[in-house]
Amino acid sequence: MLNKSDLIIKIANLNPSIYQKDANKIVNVFFGTITKALSRNERVELRGFGVFDVKKRKARIARNPKNGAAVAVPEKSVPFFRMGKGMKDRLNK
């Protein structure tokens, strides 16, 4: 598993001219930009990688698993990622 700190270290190691603190800023700006775009319901498309989008989940009635009581779940927005063709091809060589 590759987490955010591993990604920062990997970027810094692959690019000796970049300090780790600068790689941290780059990663934070990248994810922050995607997050802000999604919060504005904008689609983010990275060619060869995939698409980040926001989907709406309709309001519904659910059940509490402890006692079986009906619970109203409001409509909400959820992030969604769809892998691009280039990424699928690289994974399925």
Backbone as a ProteinNet text record, in pm:
[ID]
protein_1_A
[PRIMARY]
MLNKSDLIIKIANLNPSIYQKDANKIVNVFFGTITKALSRNERVELRGFGVFDVKKRKARIARNPKNGAAVAVPEKSVPFFRMGKGMKDRLNK
[TERTIARY]
84.8	0	89.2	52.1	126	40.4	87.3	11.5	74.9	17.2	60.7	206.9	249.6	388.7	485.5	445.6	528.9	541.4	432.8	433.8	528.8	524.4	612.6	758.5	789.6	927.4	971.7	882.9	916.2	944.2	861	882.5	1017	1048.4	1175.2	1294.2	1281.5	1391.6	1412.3	1303.6	1315.7	1363.4	1351.4	1392.2	1487.9	1618.4	1714	1718.7	1673.1	1675.8	1559	1466.4	1350.6	1367.7	1356.2	1361	1229.9	1234.6	1114.8	1004.2	1039.5	937.6	870.9	946.3	887.8	797.6	838.2	753.1	623.8	631.3	512.1	417.3	472.8	390.1	324.2	399.8	347.4	229.4	246	139.8	17	39.5	-72.5	-147.8	-75.2	-140.4	-219.8	-162.3	-229.8	-362.4	-356.9	-478.9	-575.6	-522.6	-607.5	-683.8	-616.9	-680.9	-793	-769.1	-873.1	-990.4	-960.9	-1065.3	-1150.9	-1087.9	-1162.6	-1250.9	-1197.5	-1276.6	-1398.6	-1379.8	-1491.4	-1594.4	-1547.8	-1642.3	-1726.7	-1677.1	-1754.5	-1831.6	-1839.4	-1907	-1846	-1715.4	-1645.1	-1583.2	-1569.5	-1508.1	-1359.1	-1275.1	-1130	-1086.1	-1033.3	-991.9	-841.4	-775	-631.1	-611.7	-579	-565.9	-468.3	-507.8	-424.2	-430	-495.4	-506.5	-650.4	-735.2	-874.8	-949.3	-1072.6	-1161.5	-1213.5	-1202.5	-1263.2	-1391.8	-1499.7	-1628.9	-1708	-1819	-1907.8	-2040.6	-2088.2	-2219.4	-2311.9	-2438.9	-2540.8	-2605.7	-2616.6	-2692.6	-2827.1	-2932.3	-3066.6	-3095.7	-3188.6	-3235.6	-3307.5	-3299	-3361.5	-3393.9	-3468.8	-3499.8	-3414.6	-3337.3	-3252.1	-3299.2	-3237.2	-3272	-3153.1	-3180.2	-3079.5	-3055.8	-2932.4	-2909	-2927.4	-2916.7	-2932.1	-3077.2	-3166.7	-3305.5	-3405.9	-3359.5	-3449.1	-3534.3	-3512.5	-3592.1	-3556.4	-3655.4	-3633.8	-3558.8	-3460.7	-3380.2	-3379	-3409.3	-3405.6	-3262.1	-3212.1	-3077.9	-3093.7	-3040.1	-3058.9	-2976.8	-3010.9	-2933.2	-2792.8	-2692.9	-2556	-2472.8	-2362.8	-2268.2	-2152.7	-2106.3	-1994.5	-1892.3	-1762.1	-1660.4	-1660.7	-1625.5	-1626.6	-1504.2	-1435.7	-1320.4	-1345.5	-1322	-1333.8	-1198.1	-1142	-1010.1	-1012.2	-906.5	-893.1	-844.5	-862.8	-823	-672.7	-592.2	-446.8	-406.6	-469.5	-439	-484.1	-602.6	-650.3	-554.2	-507	-413.4	-281.8	-230.4	-105.1	-122.6	-239.3	-262.2	-286.6	-337.6	-376.2	-283.5	-155.9	-59.7	-40.8
-117.7	0	123.8	220.8	346	455.8	515.4	624.5	758.1	866.2	999.6	1024.8	987.5	1011.9	928.2	806.3	723.8	788.9	845.5	913.7	1033.2	1110.2	1226.5	1182.9	1078.3	1027.7	977.1	907.2	853	966.3	1072	1186.6	1251.7	1270.1	1331.9	1245	1112.6	1022	1013.7	1019.5	1011.4	1142.5	1251.5	1383.6	1445.5	1416.5	1464.5	1616.4	1689.1	1835.9	1891.2	1804.7	1847.7	1799.9	1893.8	1858	1791.8	1715.5	1645.8	1743.3	1857.6	1955.9	2016	2029	2078.5	1972.7	1847.2	1738.9	1733.1	1758.4	1763	1873.1	1990.9	2102.2	2066.2	2001.9	1963.1	1867.7	1765.5	1667.4	1733.7	1821.4	1890	1981.2	2052.4	2138.1	2053.6	1942.4	1853.3	1803.1	1744.3	1690.9	1801.6	1914.4	2027.3	2082.3	2088	2136.9	2042.9	1913.6	1816.3	1827.4	1839.4	1849.1	1973.4	2087.7	2212.4	2202.6	2142.6	2127.6	2039	1928.5	1839.2	1907.8	1991.8	2061.8	2162.2	2205.9	2294.5	2213.4	2081.6	1989.4	1992.1	2015.2	2012.5	1875.1	1837.3	1711	1734.3	1642.4	1652.2	1533.3	1563.4	1457.1	1461.1	1349.9	1336.1	1230.6	1274.5	1183.3	1070.9	950.1	834.3	781	854.4	810.6	782.9	885.7	865.5	995.6	982.1	1096.4	1094.3	1209.4	1228.8	1307.4	1261.7	1325.4	1319.3	1390.4	1389.6	1330.4	1235	1175.9	1208.4	1222.6	1248.2	1116.2	1093.9	979.4	1032.4	971.5	1016.1	990.6	1070.4	1047.3	912.8	843.2	711.6	680	577	525.9	400.6	399.6	285.3	224.7	118.2	50.3	53.4	78.4	70.1	-79.3	-128	-271.7	-323	-235.4	-279.4	-309.8	-216.8	-235.6	-241.8	-226.4	-236.9	-114.8	-6.4	115.6	183.1	246.3	318.4	448.2	478.1	598.7	670.7	801	880.3	921.2	885.9	923.7	1032.4	1153.7	1263.2	1243.8	1320.5	1320.1	1370.2	1311.5	1358.4	1340	1414.7	1404.7	1316.2	1229.8	1141.7	1149.2	1144.9	1145.3	1011.3	1016.7	897.3	901.9	789.8	780.9	674.2	710.4	613.3	606.4	488.3	467.1	491.8	555.6	581.6	459.9	463.4	350.7	323.6	429	410.7	339.1	372.5	308	161.2	135.9	-2.4	-86.2	-28.6	-101.2	-130.8	-34.7	-56.3	-162.4	-168	-265.7	-406.3	-416.1	-544.8	-591.2	-561.1	-606.3	-754.6
0	0	0	-79.6	-89.8	-28.9	81.5	141	103.2	152	112.7	148	268.1	307.5	223.3	186.4	98.1	-39.6	-88.2	-217.3	-214.4	-107	-92.5	-92.9	-19.6	-13.7	-150.9	-220.4	-352.2	-452.3	-448.9	-538.4	-508.7	-379.7	-341.6	-382.2	-368.3	-404.8	-555.4	-633.1	-779.3	-840.8	-765.9	-814.5	-713	-724.6	-624.1	-610.2	-710.8	-703.1	-620.8	-580.3	-501.8	-357.7	-266.6	-124	-84.5	24.6	69.8	108.3	167.8	205.9	81.2	-28.9	-153.1	-216.2	-209.1	-259.6	-179.4	-49.4	35.9	-10.9	-42.1	-91.2	-224.9	-313	-444.2	-428.3	-345.8	-324.4	-260.7	-162.1	-97	-192.6	-279.4	-378.1	-477.2	-520.8	-615.8	-559	-438.7	-379	-339.1	-294	-257.9	-377.8	-492.2	-614.7	-657.5	-651.4	-686.8	-589.3	-460.3	-358.8	-378.7	-405.9	-427.3	-551.2	-657.3	-779.9	-754.5	-682.6	-652.5	-562.7	-470.8	-382.4	-460.8	-576.7	-665.9	-771	-750.2	-843.1	-982.6	-990.1	-1117.8	-1138.4	-1262.2	-1299.6	-1320.7	-1273.1	-1290.4	-1374.9	-1492.7	-1584.9	-1603.3	-1573.3	-1593	-1701.3	-1821.3	-1935.7	-1905.1	-1938	-1915.7	-1773	-1682.8	-1543.1	-1506.5	-1514.9	-1481.3	-1458.8	-1413.9	-1393.4	-1249.9	-1183.7	-1052.9	-1076	-1017.4	-1038.6	-908.6	-903.5	-787.1	-830.2	-754	-780.8	-664.9	-696.3	-594.6	-555.3	-426	-375.5	-329.4	-376.7	-342.2	-194.2	-142.4	-5.8	-3.1	111.6	120.1	265.9	281.9	415	436.3	544.1	576.9	708.4	747.5	872.8	968.1	1094.5	1198.3	1224.1	1205.9	1221.3	1364.9	1463.5	1602.3	1637.9	1598.6	1641.5	1526.8	1403	1288.7	1262.6	1338	1319.7	1187.6	1126.3	1000.9	1030.3	945.8	961	826.5	827.4	704.3	676	558.9	516.4	411.3	436.8	341.5	213.6	110.4	-13.4	17.7	-49.2	-28.1	-153.6	-158.4	-268.8	-225	-316.1	-286.4	-400.4	-366.9	-471.8	-544.5	-672.8	-756.1	-847.1	-861.9	-951.3	-1055.6	-1181.5	-1290.5	-1359.7	-1365.2	-1422	-1572.7	-1622.8	-1764.6	-1841.2	-1972.5	-2056.8	-2047.6	-2046.3	-2036.8	-1909.5	-1798.1	-1671.2	-1673.2	-1729.4	-1740.9	-1822.1	-1932.4	-2018.4	-1946.1	-1867	-1793.7	-1684.4	-1623.6	-1517.4	-1570.5	-1691.8	-1746.7	-1858.7	-1848.4	-1950.3	-1941.3
[MASK]
+++++++++++++++++++++++++++++++++++++++++++++++++++++++++++++++++++++++++++++++++++++++++++++

